[in-house]
Amino acid sequence: MKKLLRIYFDASLILRVTIALVLGVIVGLLGGQAAADWLAPFGDLLLRLLKFLIVPIVLFTLMVGINQAKLGSMGRMGRKLFGYYVATSALAIIVGLSVATLFEPGSGLTLDESAQIDVPDNPGVAQVLLGIVPDNIFSAFTEVNLLGIIFTAFVFGIALLKLRASKSHGELGEHLYRTIEGLNEITLKVMAGVLQYVPIGVFAIVAETVGKQGMDTILSLGNMVLVLYIALAVQFVIYCLLMRGFGVRLRGFFREARTPMATAFATQSSTGTLPLTLNAAQRLNIPRSLYGFSLPLGATINMDGAAIRIAISAVFAANVVGVPLSLMNMIEIVLIGTLTSIGTAGVPGAGIVMIATVFAQVGLPIETVALLTSIDALVGMGATGLNVTGDLVGSSIIARTERKRGAIADAEEGEKAEVESSV
């Protein structure tokens, strides 16, 4: 037993996660629903551990990052980040529409008129923007309202920065900063321990997902799933081209990014994977002042994978009812889908909300969403994996542009990852 444990802990994290993914698929196919039910608690434990870390790691990382940067550079990085999110979301929808138009998923299927689907209300962009400012700080933490937590950390981080610069309370500000920095380091230590459980949790989640879905479901809507993953691959290639164009080294990027990518794929949760994504950003030498707000914000509103899902689902629905989308419909989907991916931030069942909202706007029957729910997990895995990849790509590109400006200090670039030994 000791020898097996030694082999387990000595192996790299990504190797363990990769083996867990493969074994999870095999066990899920062979064990079916029985395996899914038995392994479900182990997967739930991983999700709980990751969510347990979200509040402290976002709060302390962002506050420390703000106090290591100039406010002017943060404003510039924020503008770049928002531009990247809007541009890549629109591009993702265009990619999805193009690939789906080429392969025509849904052709030959018929709509079940009796199908019912409950779609949560879409709060809209205005309500999401209002939700950034929590009416109760503690409720933002207990409900894991990422936008609210980001706002809180940003406001108190700037206040701390001003306090440190004041003549009368500068010493007190430095003591508070050191305390918060220490709390951040403690959080990273806890995360290093949680990382050891990630492969076990990933194995359980994949086995549960495959066991519940089964081969019948996969084969019945296999064309839809295949087309979606082709579109995801195209967007992935675009990411690689963008990074090459901005001078980001692909090998180094994927060496650090592959663990959160694989975990997001298995867990179907951008928010749940956030601790691992932040860890990867630190190991990529992206400054805290950037990734401290870019990654939590991206996990909430930057959904390139979900955008592709919207586009392909729309073409799928149009083919099922036998009414091809016009050019004007496609333009509407690009515009509405880009806004909707932001307007449904943090809403439970956000994927269904986005798809239903777009369907309603372009006149597609909501009942077709019921067909897509049977493959929701398989589709969500790929979409979430791309969501997290897009967040890290954007942060890496913006960090690269800031380095070219000389806006990132050498000391900030040289930050060491506390969890390096565990990976």
C-alpha positions as CSV (number, residue, x, y, z in Angstrom):
1,M,0.0,0.0,0.0
2,K,2.8,2.4,0.9
3,K,4.5,1.7,-2.5
4,L,1.3,2.4,-4.4
5,L,0.8,5.7,-2.5
6,R,4.4,6.6,-3.2
7,I,3.9,6.0,-6.9
8,Y,0.6,8.0,-6.8
9,F,2.2,11.0,-5.2
10,D,5.4,10.9,-7.2
11,A,3.5,11.0,-10.5
12,S,2.7,14.4,-12.1
13,L,-0.8,15.7,-11.5
14,I,-1.7,15.8,-15.2
15,L,-0.7,12.2,-15.7
16,R,-2.9,11.2,-12.8
17,V,-5.8,13.3,-14.1
18,T,-5.4,11.8,-17.6
19,I,-5.4,8.2,-16.3
20,A,-8.4,9.1,-14.1
21,L,-10.3,10.4,-17.2
22,V,-9.6,7.2,-19.2
23,L,-10.5,4.9,-16.3
24,G,-13.6,6.9,-15.6
25,V,-14.9,6.4,-19.1
26,I,-14.2,2.6,-19.0
27,V,-15.8,2.1,-15.6
28,G,-18.8,4.2,-16.6
29,L,-19.4,2.2,-19.8
30,L,-18.9,-1.2,-18.0
31,G,-20.7,-0.3,-14.7
32,G,-23.5,1.8,-16.0
33,Q,-26.0,3.3,-13.5
34,A,-24.8,1.1,-10.6
35,A,-21.3,2.5,-10.9
36,A,-22.6,6.1,-11.3
37,D,-24.6,5.8,-8.0
38,W,-21.8,4.2,-6.1
39,L,-19.1,6.7,-7.2
40,A,-21.2,9.9,-7.1
41,P,-20.2,10.9,-3.5
42,F,-16.5,10.8,-4.4
43,G,-17.2,13.3,-7.2
44,D,-19.3,15.4,-5.0
45,L,-16.5,15.7,-2.5
46,L,-14.1,17.1,-5.1
47,L,-16.7,19.7,-6.1
48,R,-17.2,20.7,-2.5
49,L,-13.5,21.0,-1.8
50,L,-13.0,23.2,-4.9
51,K,-16.0,25.4,-4.0
52,F,-14.7,25.5,-0.4
53,L,-11.6,27.4,-1.7
54,I,-13.3,29.8,-4.1
55,V,-14.2,32.6,-1.7
56,P,-10.8,32.9,0.1
57,I,-8.7,32.4,-3.0
58,V,-10.6,35.0,-5.1
59,L,-10.8,37.5,-2.2
60,F,-7.2,37.3,-1.0
61,T,-5.6,36.9,-4.5
62,L,-7.4,40.0,-5.9
63,M,-6.7,42.2,-2.9
64,V,-3.0,41.2,-3.0
65,G,-2.9,41.7,-6.7
66,I,-4.4,45.2,-6.6
67,N,-1.8,46.2,-4.0
68,Q,1.0,45.1,-6.4
69,A,-0.2,47.2,-9.4
70,K,-0.9,50.7,-10.4
71,L,-4.5,51.7,-10.9
72,G,-3.8,53.1,-14.3
73,S,-2.4,49.8,-15.6
74,M,-5.4,47.9,-14.1
75,G,-7.8,50.1,-16.0
76,R,-6.0,49.5,-19.2
77,M,-5.9,45.7,-18.6
78,G,-9.6,45.8,-17.8
79,R,-10.4,47.4,-21.1
80,K,-8.3,44.9,-23.0
81,L,-10.0,42.1,-21.1
82,F,-13.5,43.2,-21.8
83,G,-12.7,43.6,-25.5
84,Y,-11.2,40.1,-25.6
85,Y,-14.3,38.6,-24.0
86,V,-16.7,40.3,-26.4
87,A,-14.6,39.5,-29.5
88,T,-14.0,35.9,-28.7
89,S,-17.6,35.2,-27.7
90,A,-18.8,36.6,-31.0
91,L,-16.1,34.7,-32.9
92,A,-17.1,31.5,-31.1
93,I,-20.8,31.9,-32.2
94,I,-19.6,32.5,-35.8
95,V,-17.5,29.4,-35.7
96,G,-20.4,27.3,-34.3
97,L,-22.8,28.5,-36.9
98,S,-20.3,27.8,-39.7
99,V,-19.4,24.3,-38.6
100,A,-23.1,23.5,-37.9
101,T,-24.2,24.8,-41.3
102,L,-21.6,22.6,-42.9
103,F,-22.5,19.4,-41.1
104,E,-26.2,19.9,-40.5
105,P,-26.8,18.3,-37.1
106,G,-30.4,17.3,-36.4
107,S,-31.4,16.5,-39.9
108,G,-33.8,13.6,-40.0
109,L,-34.9,13.9,-36.4
110,T,-38.5,14.8,-35.5
111,L,-39.8,17.0,-32.8
112,D,-41.7,15.5,-29.9
113,E,-44.6,17.9,-29.5
114,S,-45.3,16.6,-26.0
115,A,-41.8,17.4,-24.7
116,Q,-41.7,19.8,-21.8
117,I,-38.7,21.8,-20.6
118,D,-38.6,24.2,-17.6
119,V,-36.4,27.1,-18.4
120,P,-35.3,29.5,-15.6
121,D,-36.0,33.2,-16.2
122,N,-33.3,35.2,-17.9
123,P,-32.4,38.1,-15.6
124,G,-31.0,40.1,-18.4
125,V,-27.8,42.2,-18.6
126,A,-29.1,45.1,-16.5
127,Q,-30.0,42.8,-13.5
128,V,-26.6,41.0,-13.7
129,L,-24.8,44.4,-13.7
130,L,-26.8,45.4,-10.6
131,G,-25.9,42.1,-9.0
132,I,-22.3,43.1,-9.1
133,V,-22.9,45.3,-6.1
134,P,-24.1,43.0,-3.3
135,D,-26.7,44.4,-0.9
136,N,-25.1,42.2,1.8
137,I,-21.4,41.3,1.8
138,F,-21.9,38.1,3.7
139,S,-24.6,36.9,1.4
140,A,-22.3,37.4,-1.6
141,F,-19.8,35.0,0.2
142,T,-22.4,32.4,1.3
143,E,-24.1,32.3,-2.1
144,V,-20.7,32.3,-3.9
145,N,-21.7,35.3,-6.0
146,L,-18.5,35.7,-7.9
147,L,-19.3,39.1,-9.3
148,G,-20.2,40.3,-5.8
149,I,-17.0,38.9,-4.3
150,I,-14.9,40.5,-7.0
151,F,-16.5,43.9,-6.4
152,T,-15.9,43.5,-2.6
153,A,-12.3,42.5,-3.1
154,F,-11.7,45.3,-5.6
155,V,-13.2,48.0,-3.4
156,F,-11.4,46.9,-0.2
157,G,-8.2,46.3,-2.2
158,I,-8.2,49.9,-3.5
159,A,-9.0,51.2,0.0
160,L,-6.1,49.2,1.4
161,L,-3.8,50.6,-1.3
162,K,-4.8,54.1,-0.3
163,L,-4.3,53.3,3.4
164,R,-0.8,52.1,2.7
165,A,0.0,55.3,0.9
166,S,-1.3,57.6,3.6
167,K,1.1,59.4,6.0
168,S,-1.1,58.9,9.1
169,H,-2.1,55.2,8.7
170,G,0.6,53.9,6.3
171,E,2.1,51.5,9.0
172,L,-1.4,50.1,9.8
173,G,-2.0,49.6,6.1
174,E,1.3,47.6,5.7
175,H,0.3,45.4,8.7
176,L,-3.1,44.7,7.1
177,Y,-1.5,44.0,3.8
178,R,1.0,41.5,5.3
179,T,-1.9,39.8,7.1
180,I,-3.9,39.4,3.9
181,E,-0.8,38.2,2.0
182,G,-0.3,35.6,4.7
183,L,-3.9,34.5,4.4
184,N,-3.4,34.1,0.7
185,E,-0.4,31.9,1.2
186,I,-2.3,29.8,3.7
187,T,-5.1,29.3,1.1
188,L,-2.5,28.2,-1.5
189,K,-1.2,25.6,1.0
190,V,-4.7,24.3,1.5
191,M,-5.1,24.1,-2.2
192,A,-1.9,22.1,-2.6
193,G,-3.5,19.4,-0.4
194,V,-6.8,19.5,-2.3
195,L,-4.8,19.0,-5.6
196,Q,-3.9,15.5,-4.4
197,Y,-7.5,14.5,-4.4
198,V,-8.3,15.9,-7.8
199,P,-7.6,12.7,-9.8
200,I,-9.8,10.6,-7.6
201,G,-12.7,13.1,-7.9
202,V,-12.2,13.4,-11.7
203,F,-12.4,9.6,-12.0
204,A,-15.6,9.4,-10.0
205,I,-17.3,12.3,-11.9
206,V,-16.4,10.9,-15.3
207,A,-17.6,7.4,-14.4
208,E,-20.8,8.9,-13.0
209,T,-21.5,11.0,-16.1
210,V,-20.8,8.2,-18.6
211,G,-22.7,5.6,-16.5
212,K,-25.8,7.8,-16.4
213,Q,-25.6,8.8,-20.1
214,G,-25.0,5.3,-21.5
215,M,-24.2,4.4,-25.1
216,D,-27.8,4.6,-26.3
217,T,-28.0,8.3,-25.6
218,I,-24.6,9.0,-27.0
219,L,-25.4,7.2,-30.3
220,S,-28.9,8.7,-30.7
221,L,-27.6,12.3,-30.8
222,G,-24.1,11.4,-31.7
223,N,-24.1,13.7,-34.7
224,M,-24.9,16.7,-32.6
225,V,-22.2,15.9,-30.1
226,L,-19.6,15.3,-32.9
227,V,-20.4,18.6,-34.6
228,L,-20.1,20.5,-31.3
229,Y,-16.6,19.0,-30.6
230,I,-15.5,19.8,-34.1
231,A,-16.5,23.4,-33.5
232,L,-14.7,23.4,-30.1
233,A,-11.6,22.1,-31.9
234,V,-11.7,24.9,-34.4
235,Q,-12.0,27.5,-31.7
236,F,-9.1,25.8,-29.9
237,V,-7.0,26.2,-33.0
238,I,-7.9,29.9,-33.1
239,Y,-6.7,30.2,-29.5
240,C,-3.4,28.7,-30.5
241,L,-3.0,31.1,-33.5
242,L,-3.8,34.0,-31.3
243,M,-1.2,33.0,-28.7
244,R,1.4,32.4,-31.4
245,G,0.6,35.8,-32.8
246,F,1.1,37.6,-29.5
247,G,4.3,35.6,-28.7
248,V,2.9,33.2,-26.0
249,R,4.8,29.9,-25.9
250,L,2.3,27.2,-26.6
251,R,4.2,24.4,-25.0
252,G,4.7,26.3,-21.7
253,F,1.1,27.4,-21.7
254,F,-0.4,23.9,-22.2
255,R,2.0,22.4,-19.7
256,E,0.4,24.5,-17.0
257,A,-3.1,24.9,-18.4
258,R,-3.9,21.2,-19.1
259,T,-4.8,20.4,-15.5
260,P,-7.6,23.0,-15.1
261,M,-8.7,22.2,-18.7
262,A,-9.1,18.5,-17.9
263,T,-10.7,19.2,-14.5
264,A,-13.2,21.6,-16.1
265,F,-14.0,19.0,-18.7
266,A,-14.8,16.4,-16.1
267,T,-16.6,18.7,-13.6
268,Q,-18.5,20.9,-16.1
269,S,-17.9,23.8,-13.8
270,S,-15.9,26.9,-14.7
271,T,-16.5,28.3,-11.2
272,G,-15.6,25.0,-9.4
273,T,-12.4,24.8,-11.4
274,L,-11.4,28.3,-10.5
275,P,-8.8,27.4,-7.8
276,L,-6.9,25.2,-10.3
277,T,-7.2,27.9,-13.0
278,L,-5.7,30.5,-10.6
279,N,-2.9,28.1,-9.7
280,A,-2.1,27.6,-13.4
281,A,-2.0,31.4,-14.0
282,Q,0.4,31.8,-11.2
283,R,2.7,29.1,-12.6
284,L,2.5,30.8,-16.0
285,N,3.9,33.9,-14.4
286,I,0.8,36.0,-15.2
287,P,0.8,38.8,-12.6
288,R,-1.6,38.6,-9.7
289,S,-2.9,42.1,-10.5
290,L,-4.2,40.6,-13.8
291,Y,-5.3,37.1,-13.1
292,G,-6.8,38.0,-9.7
293,F,-9.7,39.7,-11.5
294,S,-9.5,38.3,-15.0
295,L,-10.1,34.7,-14.1
296,P,-12.9,35.0,-11.6
297,L,-14.6,37.4,-14.0
298,G,-14.0,35.1,-16.9
299,A,-15.4,32.1,-15.0
300,T,-18.6,34.1,-14.7
301,I,-19.1,35.9,-18.0
302,N,-16.6,34.6,-20.6
303,M,-18.3,31.6,-22.1
304,D,-16.8,30.8,-25.5
305,G,-17.7,27.1,-25.2
306,A,-21.3,28.0,-24.3
307,A,-21.4,30.4,-27.2
308,I,-20.5,27.6,-29.6
309,R,-23.2,25.5,-27.9
310,I,-25.8,28.2,-28.5
311,A,-25.0,28.4,-32.2
312,I,-25.0,24.7,-32.9
313,S,-28.1,24.2,-30.8
314,A,-29.9,26.9,-33.0
315,V,-28.9,25.2,-36.2
316,F,-29.8,21.8,-34.7
317,A,-33.3,23.1,-33.8
318,A,-33.8,24.7,-37.2
319,N,-32.9,21.4,-38.9
320,V,-35.3,19.4,-36.6
321,V,-38.3,21.6,-37.6
322,G,-37.1,21.8,-41.2
323,V,-36.7,25.6,-41.4
324,P,-33.2,26.5,-42.3
325,L,-31.7,29.7,-40.7
326,S,-31.5,32.8,-42.9
327,L,-28.5,35.1,-43.0
328,M,-30.4,37.6,-40.9
329,N,-31.2,34.9,-38.3
330,M,-27.5,34.1,-38.0
331,I,-26.6,37.7,-37.5
332,E,-29.3,37.9,-34.8
333,I,-27.9,34.8,-33.1
334,V,-24.4,36.3,-33.1
335,L,-25.6,39.6,-31.5
336,I,-28.1,38.1,-29.1
337,G,-25.9,35.1,-28.2
338,T,-23.0,37.4,-27.3
339,L,-25.1,39.5,-25.0
340,T,-26.9,36.5,-23.5
341,S,-23.7,34.8,-22.5
342,I,-23.1,37.8,-20.3
343,G,-26.7,38.3,-19.2
344,T,-27.1,34.9,-17.7
345,A,-23.9,35.0,-15.7
346,G,-24.2,33.0,-12.4
347,V,-27.7,31.7,-13.2
348,P,-28.3,28.0,-12.4
349,G,-28.9,26.1,-15.6
350,A,-27.2,29.0,-17.5
351,G,-26.7,26.9,-20.7
352,I,-30.5,26.2,-21.0
353,V,-31.3,29.8,-20.3
354,M,-28.9,31.0,-23.0
355,I,-30.2,28.5,-25.6
356,A,-33.9,29.2,-24.8
357,T,-33.4,33.0,-24.9
358,V,-31.8,32.8,-28.4
359,F,-34.5,30.4,-29.6
360,A,-37.2,32.8,-28.5
361,Q,-35.6,35.7,-30.2
362,V,-35.2,34.0,-33.6
363,G,-38.5,32.1,-33.5
364,L,-37.2,28.5,-32.9
365,P,-39.5,26.2,-30.8
366,I,-38.4,25.9,-27.2
367,E,-39.5,22.3,-27.2
368,T,-36.3,21.4,-29.1
369,V,-34.4,22.2,-26.0
370,A,-35.9,19.0,-24.5
371,L,-34.0,16.9,-27.1
372,L,-30.7,18.6,-26.1
373,T,-31.1,17.9,-22.4
374,S,-30.4,14.2,-22.9
375,I,-26.8,15.0,-24.0
376,D,-26.5,18.0,-21.7
377,A,-23.6,16.5,-19.7
378,L,-21.6,15.4,-22.8
379,V,-22.0,18.8,-24.4
380,G,-21.4,20.7,-21.2
381,M,-18.1,18.9,-20.6
382,G,-16.5,20.1,-23.8
383,A,-18.0,23.6,-23.6
384,T,-16.8,24.1,-20.0
385,G,-13.3,22.9,-20.9
386,L,-13.2,25.5,-23.7
387,N,-14.6,28.2,-21.4
388,V,-11.7,27.7,-18.9
389,T,-9.1,27.5,-21.8
390,G,-10.4,30.8,-23.2
391,D,-10.0,32.5,-19.8
392,L,-6.4,31.5,-19.5
393,V,-5.7,32.3,-23.1
394,G,-7.0,35.9,-22.6
395,S,-5.1,36.4,-19.4
396,S,-1.9,35.2,-21.1
397,I,-2.3,37.4,-24.2
398,I,-3.0,40.5,-22.1
399,A,-0.1,39.8,-19.8
400,R,2.1,39.5,-22.9
401,T,1.0,42.9,-24.3
402,E,1.6,44.5,-20.9
403,R,5.2,43.0,-20.8
404,K,5.8,44.6,-24.2
405,R,4.8,47.9,-22.7
406,G,7.1,47.4,-19.8
407,A,4.1,47.7,-17.5
408,I,4.8,44.6,-15.5
409,A,7.6,44.8,-13.0
410,D,10.3,42.1,-13.1
411,A,9.6,41.3,-9.5
412,E,6.0,40.6,-10.3
413,E,6.9,38.4,-13.2
414,G,9.1,36.3,-11.0
415,E,6.5,35.1,-8.5
416,K,7.0,31.5,-7.5
417,A,4.0,29.1,-7.3
418,E,3.6,27.7,-3.8
419,V,2.0,24.5,-5.0
420,E,4.8,23.6,-7.5
421,S,6.0,20.6,-5.6
422,S,2.5,19.1,-5.6
423,V,2.2,19.2,-9.4
